[in-house]
């Protein structure tokens, strides 16, 4: 797992941030999901695989973020998959996760009835569950934080070759859709947590001056940024220079980070770096010009047999200046 995915997984796994993500990305900023409505749910799955020799292997898979949302007397599992790159088969991957969630609920029900009984003879007994039992639905969101737009498939049918199928069979073929949420398209004003700053900075990531200006325009929030948000912004936007400025921008009394100061320090450092590079280039240009002038002077003195003046010119600056003037060498 890359550093960016790990950072987002940890950050979005916080109830207040996850609730804010749902509200801002799905409900236009309306407080439809509250942190206290969220609970933890198992994110790990075990897969049993067989190699060509028939040997069984167990592989563990893990969702990035998953919460159970309880409100209005109902429950739904809301899961989130972070993607920095497009995955052509993302609908199938998410479908596998959702099916595993449902299968796990089925297994839990079957274990309950094996212990407690209560199933009617016939279909209920054979299936191991009651016909009135209902499963908790699962909604999987894909959070895309890569470059550009998501151009890969967003539905299962896009992955199927249905050429030659008539319309009747085509309509009967199953489908599954995913909801892709693009970080670059989020409206920062819809968020209340550090997701606001993340979305705002991400839109301006191609222009350092625009990022700095956005930071200064929202100084009140950026000067009192929590460390978690500071870290995730630096990681997602790959701002290594700002990561290095974190400790020097820490507000000791509250443990917050002043990102405005970090940007200002970064700008000063870049200016100083540019000044030194300019001076170095100037020195090199001066050296090349001096070497060129000296070469011209040496040529003229040798042509006229003035070897004694040539020797003096190599050691006496004033003599060299007079000779430059004499020959009109600028």
BASEVO-243866 format. One record per atom (N, C-alpha, C, CB): x, y, z; residue in one letter. Coordinates in steps of 0.02 Angstrom, whole numbers, plus 50000, padded with zeros to 5 digits. Atoms other than C-alpha are relative to their C-alpha. Glycine has a CB too. Layout:
BEGIN
XYZa;...
This chain:
BEGIN
500424994050000x;500005000050000x;500445006250000x;499525000050061x;499624994050004x;500675017049951x;499875004650059x;499865003649936x;500064995349945x;500945031150073x;499365004149996x;500605004750002x;500614996050008x;499505041450001x;499384996150019x;499955002649929x;500585004149984x;498255027250011x;499964998550074x;500034993449961x;500005001449928x;498785022950188x;499785006150040x;500704997750022x;500184993849965x;498625041150242x;499265001549994x;500415006049973x;500714998850011x;496895043050165x;499574994950037x;499844999949926x;500375005349965x;496315026550236x;499945001550074x;500354993249990x;500004998349928x;496795032050412x;499585006250012x;500725001150025x;500344993649990x;496105049750391x;499254999349991x;500285005349952x;500715000750014x;494435045150313x;499674994950045x;499904997949928x;500275004849953x;494225031250440x;499755003150065x;500504994850017x;500254996549941x;493875044250575x;499265001649989x;500415006550013x;500734999250007x;492005045350608x;499815007049978x;499664998450065x;500194993150017x;491925064450599x;500185001649928x;500325005050048x;499784998650068x;492895064850435x;499584995949951x;500754998349991x;500405004250044x;491935050250359x;499295002849992x;499964992850028x;500674997050003x;490265058350404x;500025006349957x;499745001850071x;499934993950039x;490865074850330x;500094998349926x;500595004250025x;499905002150069x;491425065750172x;499344998149968x;500494994049997x;500665002050026x;489705057850149x;499555006149989x;499664995050048x;500434994150005x;488815074350182x;500215004549943x;500015003950066x;499754995550052x;489925084450066x;499974997149930x;500695002150015x;499965003250066x;490085071849925x;499334997449975x;500504994450002x;500635003150019x;488345064149927x;499395004450010x;499914993650038x;500594996249981x;487165076650008x;500085007549992x;499824998550072x;499924992950014x;487815093449948x;500155004250061x;499405002549968x;499834996349940x;488425098350121x;499484999550055x;500115007249983x;500525000949948x;486805094050213x;500224994850051x;499334998049968x;499795004649947x;487095085550381x;499534994050005x;500035003750067x;500425005950001x;486255069350335x;500304994350041x;499904997749928x;499645005249962x;487575058450420x;500375003350057x;500504996049954x;499664997449941x;488175061950596x;500504994850025x;499485001750056x;499495004749975x;489735054350675x;499714994950049x;500565003750034x;500295004649952x;488675046750813x;499554994749968x;499615003850052x;500395005050036x;487675037250681x;500434994449972x;499625003249943x;499545004750032x;489225027650627x;500284995050050x;500575003749967x;499695005249960x;489915011350694x;500504996149959x;499474995350030x;499495003950034x;491354999950653x;499714993549972x;500594998450047x;500215006250031x;491134985050539x;500624996549974x;499495001249942x;499415003850020x;492334971250489x;500205001849928x;499864992450005x;499744998050065x;493444976250343x;500424994649967x;500415006350006x;499555005250025x;494424960150320x;499614994049973x;500484997750055x;500315005850030x;493974945350210x;500544994749988x;499645001849934x;499545005650013x;494784928250195x;499794996649935x;500004994950059x;500135003650062x;494934920250024x;500414993649999x;500175004449938x;499645006450006x;495384901949999x;500144998749926x;499604994150031x;499815001150069x;496344898649839x;500374993449993x;500455005849974x;499645006250013x;497064883049759x;500485001149942x;499514994249984x;499534999550056x;498634882149653x;499914993949955x;500745000450025x;500095005550048x;498874869949508x;500094993250031x;500495000849943x;499885006549966x;499474856449626x;499444998450049x;500675000250037x;500555001449954x;497874857849727x;500135002350071x;499844992849999x;499854997549933x;498714865949877x;499575006050016x;500745001750007x;500444994649979x;497544877449974x;500405005750031x;499484997450049x;499694994149972x;498094895150014x;499465004850024x;500475003449948x;500474995149974x;497234908550115x;500285007049989x;499854998950076x;499794993150012x;497324926650060x;499515004750035x;500025001449923x;500424995249965x;496694941150163x;499935006349958x;500295001650069x;500144993850035x;495864955950078x;499685004950049x;499544998849938x;500234995049953x;495394972250159x;499705006049964x;500585002350045x;500294993750025x;494224986550121x;500405005850028x;499245000650020x;499644994249975x;494995003850139x;499645002950061x;500075005349946x;500404997349945x;493605010950248x;499304997049995x;499975007949997x;500685002549999x;491935003550300x;499685001750066x;499984992349988x;500384998249940x;490635009850424x;499294997549993x;500025007750011x;500715001550001x;488895004350472x;499645006350022x;499834993950046x;500394993949987x;487675018850466x;499324998050028x;499925004349936x;500635001749967x;486225017350588x;499605006550011x;500124996450069x;500434994249990x;484805029950578x;499304998349974x;500285006249963x;500705000950019x;482915030850560x;499784992850005x;499895002549928x;500205006949989x;482775013150625x;500294995049951x;499274999549998x;499715004650048x;483795005650482x;500765000250001x;499765001649931x;499275000450004x;485595000850442x;500224999249928x;500264994250043x;499695001150065x;486705001650290x;500765000350010x;499775005449947x;499284999949998x;488544997750267x;500245004649944x;500304992849993x;499734995450049x;489445012050180x;500764998949999x;499825007550018x;499295001550007x;491175007650115x;500325004849950x;500124992749978x;499634995250041x;492515018050032x;500654996849976x;500155006550039x;499385002550029x;493905012849914x;500395005849970x;499864994549946x;499584994650025x;495335025149882x;500374997649938x;500495002450054x;499655001750062x;496055025249706x;500415005949975x;499504997749947x;499574994950030x;497545035349648x;500104998849926x;500675000150035x;499965001850070x;497535026249481x;499344996649980x;500614995449985x;500605003350023x;496105019949374x;500104992450002x;499825002349928x;500005007350002x;495685001549394x;499464997949951x;499864996950072x;500495001750051x;494844994849236x;499444995350025x;500344996849941x;500495004949975x;493954981249336x;499735001950069x;500304993150002x;500234997749934x;493434991949485x;499284997850016x;500045007650003x;500675002449983x;491574987349470x;500004992850025x;499555000549939x;499975007049978x;492014968949487x;500324999550069x;500394995749949x;499675000149934x;493174972249633x;499525002150055x;500625004550000x;500484997649950x;491844982149726x;499434995050009x;499715006949981x;500525005149996x;490534968949684x;500224994250043x;499804997649930x;499745005549959x;491634955549761x;499975001850074x;500734998349980x;500044997849931x;491754965749921x;499284999950026x;500295007050008x;500704999749979x;489874968649928x;499704993050009x;499595004049950x;500255006949994x;489474950349896x;500274996650062x;500184996049937x;499705003049940x;490684945250033x;499655002650062x;500755001550003x;500374997349943x;489784956950153x;499344996450009x;499885007549991x;500655003449997x;488114948950110x;500084992750019x;499645000649932x;499875007049983x;488834931350119x;500164999250074x;500574997249958x;499825000349929x;489544935050291x;499375000650043x;500495005650018x;500634999549963x;487814940450350x;499604993549997x;499585005949973x;500355006450007x;487074924450280x;500304994750045x;500034997749928x;499685005049957x;488354913850370x;499845001150073x;500765000249990x;500174998549930x;487974922850532x;499294997750016x;500075007650013x;500695002249990x;486104919450512x;499964992350004x;499555002549944x;500025007349999x;486404901150473x;500284997150064x;500394997249940x;499735002349936x;487494898950626x;499505001050056x;500665003750017x;500504998649949x;486124906850731x;499454994650000x;499685007049989x;500555004850004x;484784894950668x;500244992950016x;499685000149932x;499755006649981x;485914879750688x;500014999250076x;500724999049971x;499995000349926x;486074884150872x;499315000350030x;500435005650028x;500644998649968x;484324890250906x;499414996349968x;499865007449996x;500565003350034x;483264880850779x;499485005249979x;499684994750045x;500554995450017x;481584888150727x;499865000549926x;500155006750026x;500134999750072x;481634884750540x;499444995149982x;500644998349961x;500545004350024x;480124877550450x;500284994449956x;499475004149962x;499785005350045x;480314860950360x;499955002349927x;499584993550010x;500034998350071x;480644862250175x;500535005149981x;499325002749983x;499534995150027x;481434877450093x;500405003550053x;499635005049959x;499634996649947x;481884886450255x;500534995550030x;499525002550054x;499535004649968x;482704871250331x;500594998549953x;499654993450019x;499475001650048x;483674867250171x;500475006049989x;499704997849934x;499594994150012x;484274885150146x;500375002450062x;499585005649972x;499684998149938x;484674887750329x;499805006850026x;500744999849992x;500244993549978x;483764904450343x;499255000549989x;500375005849962x;500724998850008x;481994911050355x;499875004349938x;499705003350062x;500184996150058x;481104918250206x;499885007350016x;499394997149967x;500134993149980x;480734933950306x;500645003750020x;499505000250057x;499384996749981x;482554937450348x;500235004949946x;500554994750014x;499754995050047x;483304952950268x;500725001750018x;499555006349999x;499304998549990x;485124957650246x;500115007650000x;500434996749946x;499824992949998x;485964974450280x;500305001849932x;500505001550058x;499724998150065x;486284983150113x;500695003150006x;499535004949964x;499324997350002x;488024988750062x;500055005049943x;500524994449992x;499874994950051x;488505004549968x;500765001249999x;499615006750014x;499294999050006x;490285005849903x;500145006149956x;500344993849971x;499804994050036x;491015022649849x;500744999449981x;499875006450043x;499304999850023x;492625024849749x;500235007350003x;500074997049927x;499724993249992x;493645040149801x;500625000549957x;500165001650075x;499454999550048x;494755044649653x;500395006450013x;499734999949927x;499584994249987x;496205056149696x;500595000349952x;500264999950073x;499484999950051x;497215053549538x;499925006049953x;500004993649960x;500024994450048x;497515065349391x;499454998949949x;500695000749965x;500515000350052x;496165069449266x;499344997250025x;500244995949943x;500655002849983x;494455061349260x;500034992449998x;499465002649952x;500065007350000x;493965043349292x;499714997949933x;499574997350059x;500235002250066x;493835035749118x;499864992549998x;500525001949948x;500105007349998x;493755017449171x;499264998350010x;500434996850055x;500695002349994x;492175007049185x;499705001850068x;499964992449989x;500364998749937x;490865011749316x;499424995150009x;499745007250001x;500545005049994x;489684997049285x;500264993249977x;499385002149959x;499805006950017x;489834978249271x;499894998749925x;499624994950042x;500155001450070x;489024977949098x;500525002849952x;499315002649982x;499474997250043x;490424988849029x;500574995049993x;500265006650029x;499475005050002x;491574974149065x;499804993749962x;500224998250070x;500265006050031x;490484961448975x;499965000849924x;499314998350027x;500075000150072x;490534956748792x;499314997349984x;500564995649966x;500695002150013x;488694956448747x;499825000449926x;499525004350040x;500135000150072x;488904956448559x;499634993649981x;500675000649959x;500395005950021x;487654944748476x;499404998650044x;500444994049999x;500585001149956x;486424945748621x;499415004249975x;500175001850074x;500584996150019x;484664950848577x;499795004450058x;499404995449977x;500184995049951x;483814964948671x;499684996850062x;499525004949969x;500335003349943x;482794953048781x;500524997350049x;499554994349976x;499485002749957x;484334944048847x;500445005550028x;500424994949961x;499584994549977x;485314960148857x;499695003450061x;500115005249943x;500354996849944x;483994967748972x;500004995650062x;499295001649980x;500015004749943x;484034952149082x;500694999050031x;499734993449978x;499325000849973x;485924952349103x;500095004550061x;500535001849945x;499924996249938x;486394957749277x;500495005849993x;500244995450055x;499554994350001x;487254974149311x;500155002350072x;499705005949959x;499794997349935x;488144982849455x;500375006449986x;500444994950041x;499694993650013x;488635001049462x;500385002550062x;499475005149980x;499634996949946x;489925010349565x;499935007649994x;500754997849999x;500014992749999x;489905028649617x;500715002450010x;499515002750057x;499324997449996x;491565037049580x;499975007350021x;500374999349932x;499974993249975x;491915052949680x;500705002649986x;499835000350076x;499364997350021x;493305063349602x;500195005850046x;499985002449926x;499784994849954x;494285073849727x;500045006849965x;500694998250029x;499914993750036x;494625087049593x;499345003449986x;500354998749934x;500664997150016x;492745089749568x;499595001750062x;499624995349956x;500384998649939x;492225091549750x;499985007550014x;500314996450060x;500074992949981x;491565108449809x;500225000750073x;499265002449991x;499724999549933x;492615113249959x;499525003050051x;500635004049999x;500464996849954x;491215123850033x;499494995250030x;499655005649966x;500475005049974x;490185107950061x;500274996250061x;499834995249946x;499685003949946x;491405101650194x;500155004550060x;500644996749975x;499864996449938x;491715106650375x;500674998050030x;499454998850049x;499365002449973x;493245096150421x;500575002149954x;499994992350011x;499424998650042x;494975096850344x;499914998049927x;500604996750027x;500145001650070x;494205089550186x;499895006349959x;499394995449994x;500094993750035x;493775107550143x;500675002549973x;499695005350047x;499344997750021x;495615112450137x;500324995249950x;500465000950061x;499725004950047x;496105096250050x;499715001049930x;499864992850025x;500324999150065x;494835098849911x;500215006649968x;499234999850007x;499804993550027x;495275117349892x;500715000149974x;499915005350052x;499295000150019x;497145114349885x;500104995449939x;500444997750059x;499905004850054x;496975099449768x;499825003149933x;499574993750012x;500194996750062x;496075110049637x;500555004649974x;499365003950009x;499494995050018x;497555122049639x;500704996949999x;499985005850049x;499375003549990x;498915108849647x;500515001349946x;499884992650005x;499544999050056x;499665113349477x;500355006850004x;499634999549935x;499724993249996x;500075131249531x;500155001650073x;499515005249970x;499794998949931x;501075134249689x;499765006850026x;500764999650006x;500214993349979x;500625152849693x;499255000150015x;500175005249945x;500725000449986x;498755148849682x;499874996450065x;499644996449943x;500075003549935x;498935136649827x;500165004750057x;500454993850003x;499814995349947x;499835149849929x;499475005350010x;500685003249984x;500514994849995x;498525163049888x;499364997350033x;499835002749929x;500595003149969x;497095151149934x;500114999250075x;499854993149967x;499825000849930x;497985147650097x;499935006750037x;500724997350008x;500034993449968x;498145166250137x;499295002750003x;500455004949963x;500694997750001x;496335169850087x;499584996650054x;499694998949932x;500365003749948x;495765156850213x;500454999150061x;499774993049973x;499495000049947x;497075161350342x;499744997450066x;500275007050009x;500275001949935x;495935158650492x;500004992450010x;499305002750009x;500015007349995x;495745140050454x;500704997149991x;499534997149947x;499345002950015x;497495137050383x;500515001450056x;500255002849935x;499544998649945x;498365145150532x;499894995550060x;499945007350021x;500175004349942x;497505133150653x;499834993049976x;499425003050040x;500155006550030x;497585117050554x;500234994350046x;500334999449932x;499805005749960x;497595100550647x;500534996049961x;499394995450018x;499435003550030x;499115089750616x;499784994649951x;500434996950055x;500245005350044x;498095075750536x;499855002749930x;499374996750030x;500174997050065x;497435087250399x;500635002449965x;499515005950010x;499374997650029x;499155095050372x;500374994249966x;500445003250054x;499645005850027x;499915077850346x;499684997349938x;500054994450053x;500345003050057x;498585071650227x;500045004649939x;499264998550017x;499924995350056x;498685087550120x;500704999349970x;499875007350023x;499315000650025x;500575086150107x;500114993549963x;500505000650058x;499915006550031x;500465067750064x;499644999449934x;499774994550048x;500405000750061x;499065068249936x;500265004549945x;499265001550014x;499754995350050x;499775083649849x;500754999549989x;499825007150021x;499295001250007x;501555077249867x;500415006450011x;500164997149931x;499664993849982x;502155093249951x;500544998450051x;499505005350027x;499465001849955x;503765086650025x;500325006050034x;500534996249963x;499704994049971x;504425104350051x;499595002550060x;500045005549947x;500424997949944x;502935108350164x;500054995050058x;499275000749978x;499905005049946x;503165092050260x;500615001850042x;500084992949970x;499394998149964x;504905098150305x;499905006250043x;500565001149950x;500114993849963x;504175114450371x;499524999150058x;499735005449953x;500535001049950x;502915106450489x;500225001850070x;499784992749999x;499794998849930x;503905106850651x;500145007450012x;500624995950016x;499864992849992x;504455124850621x;499375004249998x;500475002249946x;500634996250005x;502625129850595x;499494997750053x;499694999249931x;500455002649948x;501905121050747x;499835005350051x;500314993850034x;500224995549947x;500875131450868x;500034996150066x;499265002749987x;499845004249942x;501585124551029x;499444999750051x;500635002650033x;500494999949947x;500165129951142x;499404995549986x;499775007150011x;500595004050016x;498845119951048x;500164993849958x;499505004249963x;499815005750041x;499805107450943x;499765000549929x;499734993850031x;500244999050068x;499065114850784x;500595002249955x;499445005349998x;499484998250048x;500045118550625x;499775006249962x;500144994149951x;500144993950039x;500115135650541x;500254999049929x;500345006350034x;499795001450069x;500135131050357x;500175006449962x;499454996349963x;499834993650031x;500185149450309x;500755001550010x;499575005850028x;499294998949985x;501865151050396x;500444995249961x;500134999250076x;499615004950038x;502465135050314x;500085002249927x;499674993150004x;499974997650069x;502035142250143x;500465006049993x;499305001849975x;499574994150002x;502885158750183x;500744998150006x;499815004950056x;499315002449993x;504455149750241x;500254996649937x;500064995150059x;499835003450063x;504415139150084x;500155005249946x;499424995349978x;499904994950051x;504235154749975x;500675003650010x;499425005150002x;499364996649986x;505705163250062x;500594995549981x;500055001950075x;499475004750017x;506755147650041x;500094999549924x;499844993050029x;499965000350073x;506325146849855x;500325006449972x;499304999049970x;499704993750022x;506765165349835x;500755000250012x;499675005950037x;499295000149984x;508435163049922x;500374995149953x;500104997950073x;499705004950045x;508775147749817x;500075003049930x;499574993649997x;499974996950066x;508355157549659x;500545005449997x;499335003149983x;499484994849998x;509485171949714x;500704997049994x;499955004150064x;499355003250002x;510955160349743x;500154997049931x;500054994650053x;499915002850067x;510675151549577x;500155005649950x;499384996149978x;499874994350044x;510615168749492x;500705002550007x;499515005650014x;499314997749988x;512235173949574x;500504995149970x;500135000750075x;499535005150028x;513055157649524x;500035000549924x;499784993050022x;500014999350073x;512475159749344x;500375006349979x;499285000249974x;499664993850016x;513095177749347x;500764999250004x;499785005650047x;499285001249993x;514795172149410x;500274996049941x;500144996350065x;499775004150056x;514905159149274x;500035004149936x;499544993949991x;499984995750060x;514435171849141x;500605004750002x;499355004149994x;499434995649992x;515755183749211x;500664996449985x;500025002950069x;499395003950012x;517065170049208x;500094998749925x;499974993350038x;499955001350071x;516655165649028x;500195006349961x;499344997249973x;499844993750034x;516715183948976x;500735001950011x;499545005750026x;499314998449984x;518375186449066x;500484995749960x;500134999250074x;499575004650037x;519115171048984x;500025001949925x;499764992850008x;500034998050071x;518525177148813x;500425006249987x;499285001249979x;499614993850007x;519285194548837x;500754998650004x;499805005250054x;499295001749991x;520925187248899x;500284996349939x;500114995850063x;499795003750059x;520995175448751x;500125004649940x;499484994849981x;499914995150055x;520765189848628x;500635004150010x;499395004649996x;499414995949985x;522115200048717x;500644996049987x;499995002450073x;499425004350010x;523355185548715x;500154999349925x;499904993050032x;499915000850072x;523065183048529x;500315006349969x;499334998549966x;499744993850029x;523365201448488x;500735001250020x;499565006050022x;499314998949977x;524945202648595x;500494995349967x;500044999250076x;499565004850032x;525685186848520x;500105001949927x;499714992950006x;499944998050070x;525305193048344x;500515005649991x;499325002149972x;499554994350005x;526305208848380x;500664998850036x;499675006250029x;499385001749968x;527695199948474x;500125003550066x;500565001549955x;499934996449937x;527365209048637x;499974995050058x;499445005450008x;500005005249948x;527815194348749x;500115002850070x;500534994849984x;499874997149934x;528445205348890x;499355003150028x;500565005549995x;500644997249978x;526775214648897x;499514994550017x;499715004649947x;500435005749987x;525895197848890x;500124997350070x;500104994549947x;499825002549934x;526835191949044x;499735004650054x;500764999150006x;500244995349950x;526425208049138x;499244999750007x;500225007149981x;500735000050000x;524585206749088x;499724994250041x;499734999649929x;500245005849962x;524425189649171x;500055001050075x;500394993949980x;499904999149928x;524975196349340x;499785006850025x;500724998950018x;500154993149980x;524535214949339x;499325002049973x;500565004949974x;500684998350020x;522675219449337x;499965006749964x;499545000050060x;500024993550031x;522975237749297x;500294999949930x;500375005050043x;499695000750066x;524125233249153x;499514996749952x;500664995950005x;500485003750042x;522805221349087x;499435004749978x;499714993950038x;500534995250017x;521465235049094x;500225004949946x;499775003850063x;499744995350049x;522575247148997x;500054996949930x;500685002650021x;499935003550064x;522895234248863x;499314998749969x;500374993350009x;500685000950026x;521015230248848x;499775006549967x;499524998050058x;500204993550027x;520715248748822x;500385001749936x;500115005550052x;499584998750058x;522155250248698x;499744996449939x;500724998050014x;500225004050057x;521485236348588x;499245000449991x;500224992750009x;500734999450007x;519655240948615x;499634993550013x;499825002449932x;500335006449983x;519225224148692x;499525001250058x;500544994450020x;500514998649950x;517575226148787x;499844994150045x;499375002349967x;
